């Protein structure tokens, strides 16, 4: 019997946010050298498990944070978009390393100049590769964002898909 | 065999095939004429004194813009001393296109039993970038030649599986040629950035 409905629902939202931020199931989409620093952050010395983010889930259906780690080429980009589309809401994306943030030092025919041209990104972790402490700092920023999205009611990962992504790029199977 | 002996041996075995040769810093390099490639390749693998059973690498070079911008000497900008050992004859380290050709296919061979190495360079003219496949002799050449086809557009006659290996089907143009702009992207999804 809630006396003040908004008080109770906001407490529930805070609790949900707290629970979600400390139980992150990450999808480590590792393609390149940043994977080494991802592994370093995940292993015992820098221990990502103490943030509750220790279990990777290599299925997009079971994951809620997509860690895009390493250079994404234009050949890989449709695959990455498909993985993102297959994840269930709520979902967040971390761009790990400068290759995913802006293309890094690769300004060539093959590299996507920043994955935010094809996916909405929540946290950018720059570095080539970023040290594990920076990774953990980015993860903590993501946790803050997860918690405040639940209290403010804002839908995570707002769809900022540009219009030309709507065209048919995958052949009908 | 050391570099000089290797060059002398091969030149004696297939004299009409070798256009020129040099041994710079202990690396033997032979410039071969295209039509004698298969014959020379069989000699390299089957002759007991050569026994080149490992194709280490097969790649291509596009020489079309060679000499347009000044080529610096080795490490001259890093402050490291570039004086080499005086016992090694120092020919021009960047000899430039062999026979003035547009493309060259470069093969690196190694013998695991006799532990000597050899480099073969086959120069090709601009409109005629075709060479015979050596994948019947060294099976490793199968994928290496597919990469040279995908990246440079060089056709290999008789290749059992002539298709792309690195780039996607929709990509147009061999990207590593000098006339392909290095950052011309052809995105499958997303904006052209």
Interface residues (C-beta under 8 A of the other chain):
Chain A: X74 X75 X77 X78 X81 X107 X108 X109 X110 X111 X112 X113 X114 X117 X118 X162 X164 X165 X169
Chain B: X167 X168 X175 X180 X182 X183 X184 X185 X186 X187 X188 X189 X190 X191 X193
